[in-house]
Amino acid sequence: MIKHFPHLQKKELLPGNFTEFPYSSIERKVEAETIAVNIMVILQRTGNIFRKLSWKEYKKERLKDGEFTESEHEYFDKVIDYCKSVDTAKLFSKVWKEV
């Protein structure tokens, strides 16, 4: 009989686990890293599930923060595919790989 060991189970990783700043990311730009964190924070506060966030929803949520600029779009396009799942987030930076 196999016993159940909850302390050995892998924890489920959610967007909220990826809000630490991803220094030295694959993009090597602080602007891209900032946008990636913004995406994870938005995913966290809108259900905390991974999904591909649209630019429209990103912009709407960032406007609520009061610090949005249209220049974010360029970096959003570069990082959004890294923010749609645990596996892709771990590819974005060494910091996030260690989560």
C-alpha contacts under 8 A as a table, 3 or more apart, distances in Angstrom:
res1	aa1	res2	aa2	distance
5	F	8	L	5.57
5	F	9	Q	6.88
6	P	9	Q	5.23
13	L	16	G	7.97
13	L	17	N	6.19
13	L	86	V	6.70
14	L	17	N	5.49
14	L	18	F	7.42
14	L	44	Q	7.64
14	L	48	N	6.10
14	L	49	I	6.03
14	L	50	F	6.77
14	L	86	V	7.27
15	P	18	F	5.40
15	P	19	T	7.34
15	P	40	M	5.16
15	P	41	V	7.18
15	P	43	L	6.08
15	P	44	Q	5.42
15	P	48	N	5.69
15	P	49	I	6.29
15	P	50	F	6.18
15	P	86	V	7.83
16	G	19	T	5.91
16	G	40	M	6.47
16	G	41	V	6.57
16	G	43	L	7.66
16	G	44	Q	5.05
16	G	48	N	6.40
17	N	20	E	7.75
17	N	99	V	7.01
18	F	37	V	7.33
18	F	40	M	6.37
18	F	89	A	7.70
18	F	96	W	6.28
18	F	99	V	7.23
19	T	37	V	5.45
19	T	40	M	6.11
19	T	41	V	6.42
20	E	37	V	7.35
20	E	95	V	7.72
20	E	96	W	7.68
21	F	33	E	7.01
21	F	34	T	7.38
21	F	37	V	6.57
21	F	95	V	7.67
22	P	25	S	5.92
22	P	33	E	6.00
22	P	37	V	7.69
22	P	92	F	7.66
22	P	93	S	5.64
22	P	94	K	7.32
22	P	95	V	5.37
22	P	96	W	6.20
23	Y	30	V	7.77
23	Y	33	E	7.14
23	Y	93	S	6.83
23	Y	94	K	7.70
23	Y	95	V	6.66
24	S	27	E	7.79
24	S	28	R	5.57
24	S	29	K	7.93
24	S	93	S	6.27
24	S	94	K	7.26
25	S	28	R	5.17
25	S	29	K	7.46
25	S	33	E	6.79
25	S	92	F	5.51
25	S	93	S	4.17
25	S	94	K	7.00
26	I	91	L	7.75
26	I	92	F	5.45
26	I	93	S	5.95
27	E	32	A	6.58
27	E	33	E	7.61
27	E	78	K	7.97
27	E	92	F	7.84
28	R	32	A	7.71
28	R	33	E	7.87
29	K	32	A	5.34
29	K	33	E	6.36
30	V	33	E	4.97
30	V	34	T	6.02
31	E	34	T	5.11
31	E	35	I	6.28
31	E	72	E	7.96
31	E	75	Y	6.78
32	A	35	I	5.14
32	A	36	A	6.18
32	A	75	Y	5.04
32	A	76	F	7.16
32	A	78	K	7.25
32	A	79	V	6.56
33	E	36	A	5.06
33	E	37	V	6.35
34	T	37	V	5.20
34	T	38	N	6.20
35	I	38	N	4.85
35	I	39	I	6.16
35	I	72	E	6.95
35	I	75	Y	6.56
35	I	76	F	6.11
35	I	79	V	7.47
36	A	39	I	5.11
36	A	40	M	6.38
36	A	76	F	7.39
36	A	79	V	6.07
36	A	80	I	7.17
36	A	83	C	6.85
37	V	40	M	5.09
37	V	41	V	6.14
38	N	41	V	5.12
38	N	42	I	6.15
39	I	42	I	5.10
39	I	43	L	6.11
39	I	53	L	7.60
39	I	58	Y	7.08
39	I	80	I	7.69
39	I	83	C	7.04
40	M	43	L	5.01
40	M	44	Q	6.01
40	M	83	C	6.91
41	V	44	Q	4.96
41	V	45	R	6.24
42	I	45	R	5.24
42	I	46	T	6.06
42	I	58	Y	7.32
42	I	61	E	6.80
43	L	46	T	5.19
43	L	47	G	6.41
43	L	48	N	5.27
43	L	49	I	6.36
43	L	50	F	6.80
43	L	51	R	7.80
43	L	53	L	7.68
44	Q	47	G	5.84
44	Q	48	N	3.75
44	Q	49	I	6.84
45	R	48	N	6.08
46	T	49	I	7.95
50	F	83	C	7.45
50	F	84	K	5.31
50	F	85	S	5.30
50	F	86	V	7.54
51	R	83	C	7.76
51	R	84	K	4.80
51	R	85	S	6.77
52	K	80	I	7.08
52	K	81	D	7.26
52	K	83	C	7.15
52	K	84	K	4.85
53	L	57	E	6.66
53	L	58	Y	6.65
53	L	80	I	7.32
53	L	84	K	7.51
54	S	57	E	5.31
54	S	58	Y	6.15
55	W	58	Y	4.95
55	W	59	K	6.00
55	W	73	H	7.44
55	W	76	F	7.52
56	K	59	K	5.25
56	K	60	K	6.20
57	E	60	K	5.02
57	E	61	E	6.14
58	Y	61	E	5.27
58	Y	62	R	6.04
59	K	62	R	5.05
59	K	63	L	6.03
59	K	68	F	7.35
60	K	63	L	5.29
60	K	64	K	6.73
61	E	64	K	5.23
61	E	65	D	6.84
62	R	65	D	5.00
62	R	66	G	6.70
62	R	67	E	6.88
62	R	68	F	5.40
63	L	66	G	5.12
63	L	67	E	6.72
63	L	68	F	5.46
65	D	68	F	7.15
68	F	72	E	7.56
69	T	72	E	5.92
70	E	73	H	5.86
71	S	74	E	6.17
71	S	75	Y	7.72
72	E	75	Y	5.47
72	E	76	F	5.97
73	H	76	F	4.90
73	H	77	D	6.23
74	E	77	D	5.50
74	E	78	K	6.74
75	Y	78	K	4.98
75	Y	79	V	6.31
76	F	79	V	5.38
76	F	80	I	5.66
77	D	80	I	5.77
77	D	81	D	7.98
78	K	81	D	7.48
79	V	82	Y	5.44
79	V	83	C	6.83
80	I	83	C	5.23
80	I	84	K	6.89
81	D	84	K	5.83
81	D	88	T	7.14
82	Y	85	S	7.25
82	Y	88	T	4.64
82	Y	89	A	4.95
82	Y	90	K	8.00
82	Y	91	L	7.04
82	Y	92	F	6.01
83	C	86	V	7.72
83	C	88	T	6.35
83	C	89	A	5.28
84	K	88	T	6.64
84	K	89	A	7.21
85	S	88	T	5.34
85	S	89	A	6.09
86	V	89	A	5.14
86	V	90	K	6.23
87	D	90	K	5.34
87	D	91	L	6.72
88	T	91	L	5.16
88	T	92	F	6.77
89	A	92	F	5.30
89	A	93	S	7.64
89	A	96	W	6.52
89	A	97	K	7.42
90	K	93	S	6.37
90	K	94	K	7.37
90	K	96	W	5.07
90	K	97	K	4.07
90	K	98	E	7.57
90	K	99	V	7.72
91	L	94	K	7.67
91	L	96	W	7.65
91	L	97	K	6.50
92	F	96	W	6.90
92	F	97	K	7.61
93	S	96	W	5.33
93	S	97	K	6.13
94	K	97	K	4.87
94	K	98	E	6.43
95	V	98	E	5.53
95	V	99	V	7.09
96	W	99	V	5.25
